[in-house]
Amino acid sequence: MEKMAVPDIAPKHVKKVPTQYLEFDPDNPRLVEDGIKNPDDSDIILALADMADLSEVVQSIASNGYFDIEPLIGQRVGNKWRVLEGNRRLAAIRILQNPALAKGTGVSVPEISAKNMETLKEVSVYAVNNKEEAREYIGFKHINGPHKWDALAKARFAADWYKNEKASGVTIDKIAKRLGDGHDTVARLVNGMFVLDQAKDAKIFEISDRYPGKRFAFSHLYTALTRPGYRNFLGLPDEWRLDDPQPNPVPKNHLDELKLVLGWLYGSKSDGVKPVVTSQNPDIKNLAAVLSNSRARTIMMSRNNLVEAHASIEPKGARFEGALVNAKQEAETALSMVTGFDPEDSTLLELGKDLSETSSQIYATMSAMAGKKVPSKGKK
């Protein structure tokens, strides 16, 4: 194949560029979850496939050819054009050009005609001098536009923008307005990202070390930080979230507490510890209540059991109500499946009898309590 010269493009102009001269952006916000260092094409494609629907783009290009309507956004780096916007499309192109790159992604590589393959030789690129020139367009498109990033990618993008341009007068409010989002939303994302960065720099937590089997729920962290229970536990003042975000916000003498919180939220693969927060509602709220109560907090820190710790502060009546509702739901589920009972299974029959007796006893006790006369006010 004849080697072509790397095309020059004047900034803020569009020109066709042979795809052999395009490269992925290794700092793409979508790659932050996997913490990839010095990623190659296969690493990046694998990460993109995990959080974006590459199959759909690959199938569309294979069937119709590459529609060169919206140019990629690129920055000249050495003898390459680094794609700042359009990495998903570039991933689809690379997979069709080299199907081996689809290994492990779950992307099925369809047949592509020679005519459609021809459309992958060169594509339009809009040139910028640096990432700053592309930020507003990329941010709006992926934070509130048609191709939204997940919360972690949004936070990484907004935090880097704020950190890199704060000295030149950029504020959270300005970034929020340029992205078409609310000040509070962007502030929460950036605050959460700075806490996460601090944990990584202090070597007390890595996203890749979260308990396996689940996507990283970044919303757990930035939602938790809105609650006083977590902020007080981490030594963050109440007004912290109202001020402009600052890197390394957690005081150094509270890094052990930060490690505990992140472990409770995400667990640890290396330590084999599961997270105690399994759903944002009600676990985030319940853990905040636990951290606000000295007795419950002690139980949580010593036993790592959110249910037990929260039960120590939850009113007995609320616990009874929850248990009764759950028991009724489970009993109704069992009733709907009773036709699957094996009449020869005496153990299950005995279990059913025990359940009936327990239910009768609960109802009898409740009826007796409800039948008691309540003394009138002022009378003993």
Backbone torsions as a table, in degrees:
resi	resn	phi	psi	omega
1	MET	NA	129.3	-177.2
2	GLU	-68.2	131.3	-179.4
3	LYS	-76.5	134.2	-178.5
4	MET	-106.6	153.0	177.3
5	ALA	-73.0	146.1	177.9
6	VAL	-68.0	121.4	-176.6
7	PRO	-66.9	139.1	172.5
8	ASP	-93.0	141.1	177.5
9	ILE	-133.3	128.0	175.8
10	ALA	-66.5	142.0	179.7
11	PRO	-53.3	139.3	179.1
12	LYS	66.1	29.8	172.5
13	HIS	-125.6	161.9	-179.2
14	VAL	-114.8	137.8	178.1
15	LYS	-151.5	151.3	175.9
16	LYS	-70.6	135.1	179.6
17	VAL	-129.3	128.7	174.2
18	PRO	-57.0	134.3	-174.2
19	THR	-64.3	-17.5	177.9
20	GLN	-66.3	-19.2	-179.4
21	TYR	-99.2	10.1	177.6
22	LEU	-97.9	144.8	175.8
23	GLU	-136.8	153.2	178.3
24	PHE	-70.0	155.3	173.2
25	ASP	-86.9	111.0	-177.5
26	PRO	-68.1	-14.7	179.1
27	ASP	-99.6	17.1	177.5
28	ASN	-53.8	128.0	-179.1
29	PRO	-54.9	-24.1	-179.1
30	ARG	-70.1	-13.8	-177.1
31	LEU	-92.4	-3.6	-173.7
32	VAL	-65.0	-32.5	-175.9
33	GLU	-62.4	-37.1	-176.2
34	ASP	-88.4	-7.7	177.6
35	GLY	56.0	39.7	-176.0
36	ILE	-73.1	129.7	176.0
37	LYS	-107.1	132.0	-178.4
38	ASN	48.1	56.3	-175.9
39	PRO	-71.5	145.5	171.3
40	ASP	-98.2	-177.7	-175.7
41	ASP	-57.7	-41.3	-177.5
42	SER	-66.8	-37.9	177.0
43	ASP	-61.5	-46.5	-176.8
44	ILE	-67.2	-43.2	179.5
45	ILE	-63.5	-39.4	178.3
46	LEU	-63.1	-42.6	179.6
47	ALA	-66.9	-42.4	179.6
48	LEU	-64.8	-38.7	-179.8
49	ALA	-65.3	-28.6	-177.8
50	ASP	-73.5	-23.3	-176.0
51	MET	-126.4	-1.0	178.5
52	ALA	-137.8	151.8	-176.1
53	ASP	-83.8	85.2	179.4
54	LEU	-72.6	-30.7	-177.4
55	SER	-56.7	-41.7	-178.7
56	GLU	-63.0	-42.7	-178.9
57	VAL	-70.1	-43.2	179.0
58	VAL	-59.5	-46.3	-179.3
59	GLN	-63.1	-42.0	-178.6
60	SER	-64.1	-44.7	-179.4
61	ILE	-68.0	-40.7	179.6
62	ALA	-61.7	-37.3	-176.5
63	SER	-81.1	-35.4	-171.0
64	ASN	-120.1	-6.8	-172.2
65	GLY	85.0	171.1	-178.4
66	TYR	-82.2	120.1	176.7
67	PHE	-83.7	105.6	-174.7
68	ASP	-88.4	60.5	-176.8
69	ILE	-95.4	-49.1	179.8
70	GLU	-102.6	116.1	-177.2
71	PRO	-68.7	150.5	168.5
72	LEU	-68.1	159.2	173.9
73	ILE	-108.3	124.1	-174.1
74	GLY	-132.7	154.8	176.9
75	GLN	-124.6	131.4	180.0
76	ARG	-69.4	122.4	176.5
77	VAL	-131.3	106.1	-176.7
78	GLY	62.6	-127.2	179.7
79	ASN	-100.9	24.4	179.4
80	LYS	-128.6	164.0	169.5
81	TRP	-111.1	112.4	-179.1
82	ARG	-80.4	125.6	-176.3
83	VAL	-84.7	108.7	178.8
84	LEU	-84.4	-29.3	177.0
85	GLU	-136.7	124.4	-178.9
86	GLY	116.5	19.9	-178.8
87	ASN	-64.1	-30.2	178.8
88	ARG	-67.4	-42.2	177.3
89	ARG	-65.4	-40.0	178.7
90	LEU	-64.1	-37.1	177.8
91	ALA	-62.1	-42.3	178.9
92	ALA	-63.5	-40.8	178.3
93	ILE	-62.5	-46.4	-178.8
94	ARG	-62.3	-40.3	179.7
95	ILE	-63.8	-42.1	179.7
96	LEU	-69.6	-31.9	178.3
97	GLN	-77.2	-29.9	-178.8
98	ASN	-142.7	85.7	-175.9
99	PRO	-54.9	-21.9	179.4
100	ALA	-61.7	-23.6	-180.0
101	LEU	-71.0	-12.5	179.0
102	ALA	-82.8	-5.3	-177.5
103	LYS	-59.4	127.3	177.8
104	GLY	82.9	-3.8	-177.5
105	THR	-90.1	-18.4	-174.1
106	GLY	81.3	2.5	179.5
107	VAL	-86.4	125.0	176.6
108	SER	-87.3	125.7	-176.4
109	VAL	-93.4	111.7	-177.9
110	PRO	-80.5	167.9	172.6
111	GLU	-66.6	144.5	177.1
112	ILE	-131.7	134.0	-177.4
113	SER	-72.0	160.2	178.4
114	ALA	-61.5	-34.6	179.7
115	LYS	-64.1	-46.2	-179.7
116	ASN	-71.8	-32.5	176.7
117	MET	-63.9	-31.4	179.1
118	GLU	-61.6	-31.4	-178.2
119	THR	-70.9	-9.9	-178.5
120	LEU	-92.8	-2.7	-176.2
121	LYS	-68.8	-38.8	177.1
122	GLU	-147.7	147.2	-177.8
123	VAL	-137.3	162.5	-178.3
124	SER	-78.3	138.2	178.4
125	VAL	-129.9	131.2	174.0
126	TYR	-94.3	122.2	-171.9
127	ALA	-89.8	137.4	172.4
128	VAL	-128.7	157.9	179.1
129	ASN	-74.6	-34.2	-175.0
130	ASN	-159.3	175.7	-177.5
131	LYS	-64.9	-31.6	-178.1
132	GLU	-58.8	-37.1	-179.3
133	GLU	-66.8	-24.7	-176.7
134	ALA	-97.0	-10.1	-168.8
135	ARG	-60.3	-48.4	-173.6
136	GLU	-62.0	-45.0	-179.7
137	TYR	-64.8	-47.6	-178.6
138	ILE	-63.1	-44.5	-178.7
139	GLY	-62.0	-45.9	-179.3
140	PHE	-64.2	-41.2	-178.1
141	LYS	-63.2	-39.6	-172.5
142	HIS	-100.0	-9.9	178.7
143	ILE	-102.3	-39.6	177.9
144	ASN	-130.3	0.5	-177.5
145	GLY	-90.2	-158.2	-172.8
146	PRO	-76.5	-16.4	-176.2
147	HIS	-123.4	72.0	-171.3
148	LYS	-72.5	138.9	171.1
149	TRP	-79.6	166.2	171.0
150	ASP	-77.0	173.3	-173.0
151	ALA	-59.9	-37.7	-177.6
152	LEU	-66.2	-43.6	178.8
153	ALA	-65.8	-40.4	176.8
154	LYS	-59.5	-44.8	-177.6
155	ALA	-64.5	-42.8	179.8
156	ARG	-61.7	-42.9	-179.1
157	PHE	-63.7	-51.0	-177.1
158	ALA	-65.8	-39.5	-179.3
159	ALA	-65.6	-42.3	179.5
160	ASP	-65.8	-41.1	179.0
161	TRP	-60.2	-49.6	-177.9
162	TYR	-63.7	-46.0	-176.7
163	LYS	-65.2	-40.2	-175.4
164	ASN	-77.4	-23.7	-174.5
165	GLU	-120.8	6.6	179.8
166	LYS	-59.1	-40.0	-177.9
167	ALA	-63.1	-24.7	-179.8
168	SER	-93.8	11.5	173.9
169	GLY	102.0	3.0	179.0
170	VAL	-75.0	131.3	179.1
171	THR	-118.1	167.6	176.1
172	ILE	-59.8	-39.7	-179.3
173	ASP	-62.6	-41.8	179.2
174	LYS	-65.8	-42.6	178.6
175	ILE	-62.6	-44.0	-179.8
176	ALA	-59.1	-43.5	-179.3
177	LYS	-66.9	-39.8	180.0
178	ARG	-68.3	-29.1	179.2
179	LEU	-89.1	-5.7	-179.0
180	GLY	71.5	33.1	-178.0
181	ASP	-126.4	169.8	179.1
182	GLY	-78.8	149.5	179.3
183	HIS	-57.1	-45.2	-176.2
184	ASP	-63.3	-39.0	-179.3
185	THR	-63.4	-48.3	-178.8
186	VAL	-66.7	-39.4	178.6
187	ALA	-62.2	-42.0	178.8
188	ARG	-62.8	-42.3	179.5
189	LEU	-62.5	-46.5	-177.2
190	VAL	-68.9	-42.7	176.6
191	ASN	-57.4	-45.5	178.8
192	GLY	-62.8	-39.6	-179.7
193	MET	-66.5	-39.4	179.5
194	PHE	-66.2	-36.3	176.3
195	VAL	-66.3	-42.8	179.3
196	LEU	-64.3	-41.8	177.4
197	ASP	-62.0	-41.0	179.8
198	GLN	-62.3	-42.3	179.2
199	ALA	-62.9	-39.7	179.1
200	LYS	-66.9	-45.6	-179.1
201	ASP	-64.0	-33.2	179.7
202	ALA	-82.6	-0.7	178.7
203	LYS	60.1	37.9	177.2
204	ILE	-111.2	-8.1	177.5
205	PHE	-163.6	138.0	173.3
206	GLU	-128.6	136.4	179.0
207	ILE	-55.5	-40.3	-177.4
208	SER	-67.1	-14.3	-179.4
209	ASP	-94.1	3.2	177.7
210	ARG	-60.0	157.8	-179.2
211	TYR	-59.3	130.5	-172.0
212	PRO	-67.0	156.9	174.2
213	GLY	104.7	-6.6	-178.2
214	LYS	-134.5	148.7	172.3
215	ARG	-67.4	154.4	179.5
216	PHE	-75.1	114.3	-178.0
217	ALA	-89.7	82.8	-178.4
218	PHE	-61.0	-28.9	-179.2
219	SER	-61.8	-26.7	175.9
220	HIS	-57.1	-44.2	-175.6
221	LEU	-71.4	-52.3	-175.1
222	TYR	-72.0	-22.3	173.1
223	THR	-73.8	-41.9	178.6
224	ALA	-58.8	-39.9	-176.1
225	LEU	-68.9	-10.9	175.3
226	THR	-81.7	-10.3	-176.1
227	ARG	-99.9	133.9	-178.4
228	PRO	-56.8	-33.6	-178.6
229	GLY	-57.2	-43.6	178.9
230	TYR	-72.2	-44.5	-177.4
231	ARG	-61.2	-44.5	179.1
232	ASN	-63.5	-40.3	180.0
233	PHE	-63.6	-33.3	-177.9
234	LEU	-92.5	1.8	178.7
235	GLY	76.0	21.9	178.3
236	LEU	-94.7	129.2	180.0
237	PRO	-68.9	158.7	-178.5
238	ASP	-58.2	-37.3	-176.4
239	GLU	-78.6	-3.2	-176.9
240	TRP	-53.3	-46.0	-175.0
241	ARG	-76.5	-9.6	179.1
242	LEU	-91.4	-19.7	179.5
243	ASP	-83.9	166.9	173.5
244	ASP	-62.7	134.6	-177.6
245	PRO	-58.1	146.0	176.4
246	GLN	-129.4	141.5	175.5
247	PRO	-60.5	154.9	178.4
248	ASN	51.1	57.0	-174.5
249	PRO	-75.0	-26.1	-176.4
250	VAL	-78.7	125.8	178.6
251	PRO	-55.9	145.8	-176.4
252	LYS	-58.7	-31.2	-178.7
253	ASN	-79.8	5.3	175.9
254	HIS	-119.7	16.1	179.5
255	LEU	-67.5	-31.1	176.3
256	ASP	-63.7	-39.6	177.6
257	GLU	-66.5	-37.3	177.9
258	LEU	-63.2	-40.7	177.9
259	LYS	-60.9	-41.6	178.7
260	LEU	-62.2	-47.0	-178.4
261	VAL	-59.9	-46.8	-178.6
262	LEU	-66.5	-33.4	175.6
263	GLY	-66.9	-40.2	177.7
264	TRP	-66.1	-35.6	-178.6
265	LEU	-76.6	-39.5	-168.9
266	TYR	-125.5	-8.8	-178.3
267	GLY	71.0	-170.3	-179.2
268	SER	-147.5	123.1	177.4
269	LYS	-68.4	-43.0	-176.2
270	SER	-67.6	-32.9	179.5
271	ASP	-93.5	-6.1	-179.1
272	GLY	66.8	30.1	-177.7
273	VAL	-104.9	126.1	178.5
274	LYS	-80.4	150.8	175.1
275	PRO	-69.0	148.3	175.7
276	VAL	-86.7	-21.1	176.2
277	VAL	-88.8	109.8	-179.3
278	THR	-104.0	-16.0	175.9
279	SER	-151.5	148.4	-177.0
280	GLN	-64.6	-36.0	178.2
281	ASN	-119.6	118.1	10.7
282	PRO	-103.9	8.8	-168.5
283	ASP	-63.8	-39.7	179.3
284	ILE	-61.3	-44.4	178.9
285	LYS	-65.2	-43.7	-177.9
286	ASN	-64.9	-39.8	178.9
287	LEU	-67.3	-35.6	176.5
288	ALA	-61.3	-42.2	178.8
289	ALA	-64.6	-38.8	178.7
290	VAL	-63.3	-44.5	-177.6
291	LEU	-68.4	-18.8	179.9
292	SER	-87.8	-5.6	-177.4
293	ASN	-119.4	122.6	-173.1
294	SER	-60.2	-41.9	-178.7
295	ARG	-67.2	-47.1	-179.9
296	ALA	-65.3	-36.3	179.7
297	ARG	-64.2	-39.7	178.1
298	THR	-63.5	-41.9	178.1
299	ILE	-63.1	-42.6	-178.9
300	MET	-62.7	-44.9	-176.6
301	MET	-71.6	-29.1	-177.4
302	SER	-90.8	-31.4	-174.6
303	ARG	-114.4	-10.9	177.6
304	ASN	55.2	39.9	-176.6
305	ASN	-128.9	104.0	-176.3
306	LEU	-67.0	-39.3	-178.8
307	VAL	-61.4	-47.0	-179.6
308	GLU	-65.9	-43.8	-178.5
309	ALA	-63.7	-43.4	-178.7
310	HIS	-70.4	-33.5	178.8
311	ALA	-62.1	-26.4	-178.4
312	SER	-70.9	-17.4	179.7
313	ILE	-117.8	-11.6	-179.0
314	GLU	-78.5	132.8	177.8
315	PRO	-55.7	141.2	-177.9
316	LYS	-57.2	-36.5	-179.7
317	GLY	-62.6	-39.7	179.6
318	ALA	-67.2	-38.6	179.2
319	ARG	-66.5	-40.0	179.2
320	PHE	-63.4	-43.4	-179.8
321	GLU	-60.4	-46.2	-179.8
322	GLY	-62.8	-41.7	-180.0
323	ALA	-65.3	-39.8	-178.9
324	LEU	-67.4	-43.0	178.8
325	VAL	-62.4	-44.5	179.3
326	ASN	-63.5	-40.6	179.8
327	ALA	-63.4	-40.9	178.7
328	LYS	-63.5	-43.7	-179.6
329	GLN	-63.4	-42.8	179.4
330	GLU	-66.4	-38.8	178.7
331	ALA	-65.0	-39.0	178.7
332	GLU	-66.9	-36.4	176.6
333	THR	-64.3	-43.7	178.9
334	ALA	-62.8	-39.4	-179.7
335	LEU	-63.2	-38.1	-179.3
336	SER	-69.0	-15.9	-178.3
337	MET	-112.6	10.8	-171.8
338	VAL	-64.4	-21.7	178.4
339	THR	-66.2	-14.8	178.1
340	GLY	-86.2	1.1	-179.5
341	PHE	-69.9	133.6	176.9
342	ASP	-89.8	110.7	-177.2
343	PRO	-56.2	-19.3	-180.0
344	GLU	-82.8	-8.8	-176.4
345	ASP	-86.5	92.1	-176.9
346	SER	-68.7	-26.4	-178.8
347	THR	-66.7	-44.9	178.9
348	LEU	-67.0	-36.2	179.2
349	LEU	-62.6	-40.9	178.7
350	GLU	-66.7	-37.6	178.0
351	LEU	-63.9	-39.9	177.6
352	GLY	-63.4	-38.7	178.0
353	LYS	-63.9	-43.7	178.9
354	ASP	-61.4	-40.4	179.7
355	LEU	-63.5	-41.5	179.2
356	SER	-62.4	-43.8	-178.9
357	GLU	-66.6	-40.0	179.3
358	THR	-64.8	-42.8	178.8
359	SER	-61.6	-42.9	-180.0
360	SER	-63.8	-39.6	-179.4
361	GLN	-67.1	-41.2	178.0
362	ILE	-60.7	-46.9	-177.5
363	TYR	-65.3	-41.1	179.9
364	ALA	-62.4	-41.8	179.8
365	THR	-66.1	-43.4	179.3
366	MET	-63.5	-40.9	-179.3
367	SER	-64.8	-40.7	179.7
368	ALA	-64.1	-41.9	179.8
369	MET	-67.2	-38.2	-179.8
370	ALA	-69.6	-26.1	-178.3
371	GLY	-82.4	-10.3	179.1
372	LYS	-67.8	141.5	178.4
373	LYS	-77.2	132.8	178.1
374	VAL	-90.9	123.5	-178.7
375	PRO	-58.2	142.2	177.0
376	SER	-69.2	156.7	179.2
377	LYS	-61.9	135.9	177.3
378	GLY	91.3	-7.8	-179.9
379	LYS	-110.7	147.6	179.9
380	LYS	-99.5	NA	NA
